[in-house]
Structure formats: structure tokens, C-alpha cells
């Protein structure tokens, strides 16, 4: 009789903040499906997602649109030359500082 009381007391002593697992999200979340006349149609408005026959969402990377680049204007070319010269000067100064310190 005391053994049955101990088991009943153990069952009732579960803390109220303990997890029962019901709040866990499953690994494969079903997509929102709409039923129209016994046909399953999927309404996925997010680009880069598809829905398979079972109603599971498949995410994939979206590719950006490809367009040809334009040749830089003479003003942009002068700016590129200036930025390149400044970068070379910066690297040269850093190399000279590192050689003089060592």
C-alpha cells in the first residue's frame, strides 16, 4: 500500500513549468493549403518557395536578374585611377612602416 502511495505522489509532483513536448515545432512544417472542390491548390506568395504534392514547403535561393554592365564614363575612369593611386600609396606606406619597425 505504501508503494502505491509513493507512485501516486511521484506522478503528482511534476512541476507545473515542465515541458510535455507539445510546444516543439516539427521538422517539416506543412504549408498553408486551400481546398477548392477537392483540389489542393497552394498559395505561396513568397518568391523562392515551392510546395510539393504532400503540402511541404521547399525553400531555394532566388537568382538575381542578369544584366550587362555599362562602360564607365570618363569621370568614373578618372576616379578609379585616383582611388587606385591612393591604394598603392597606402600599401607602400604600410610596407615602409613595417620594414622600419622590424
N, C-alpha and C positions, 0 to 999 in steps of 0.2 A: 504494500500500500504506500509506503514512503517513497518507493522508487517511482511510482506513477505520479505522485505529488511533485517530485523533483523534475520529472519530464515536463509536466504541465507548467511549472514555474519557469523552466528554461524557455519554453515556447512563448510565454507571455513577457519575457524580459528582453525582447528585441527592442533596441532603441528606436524611437519614432523617426529619427533622421537617417536611418539606414536605407540603403538603396535596394530596391527589389528588382532592378534591371529594366523597368518599364520606361524609363526616360532615355534609354540608349537609342541612338539613331541607327537603323540598319545600314549595311554597307551599300546596298543597291536601293536607292530611293526611287519609287515609281513616279513617273511623270504624270502630270495632270491630263487626264483623257476625258473627252466628251463623247457621250453615246448619242448618235443620231440614227434612229431606225436600225438598230442592231449593227451599226458600222462604227468602228473605232476610228476617230479622227483625232490627230494630235495637234494641239495649238501651241507650238513652240515659237515664240516671238523673238527669242534671243539668237542672234547670229552665232554660228559655231556649235550648235547643238542639233542633234537628231534624236528621234525616238524610234526604237526598234519595234518588232511585232509584239513583244511582251509588255511594252509600255515603259521600258527602261530608258533613261536619258543617256546619250553618248555625247560627251564634250570633245571637241577637237579645236585645234588652233585655226584661226581665220587668217587668210593670207591677204596682205595689203594689195591694193591695185598697183600695177606696174605702169610706169610712165617714163618716157625718155627725158633725160636731163637736158637743160639748155646750156649752151656755151656761155661762160662768164663774160660779162661786159668788160670793157677796158678799165672802168673804175674798180670792179671787183678784182681784176687781174693785178692792178697796182696794189690793192690792199693785201692780196695774197703774197706778193713779193715783199711788202713791208713786214707782214707777220712772219714770213719765213726768215727774213734777215734778223728780226728780233729774237726768234727762237734759236738761231745759230749763235747769236751774241750771248744769250743766256747760257747755253750749254758750254760755250767757250769759257765764260767767266767761272762757271761751276767747276770745270776741269782745272782751270788755273788755281782756283782756291784749294781744291783737293790735293793738287800736286804741291802747292806751297805749304800746306799743313803737314803733309806726310814727309 
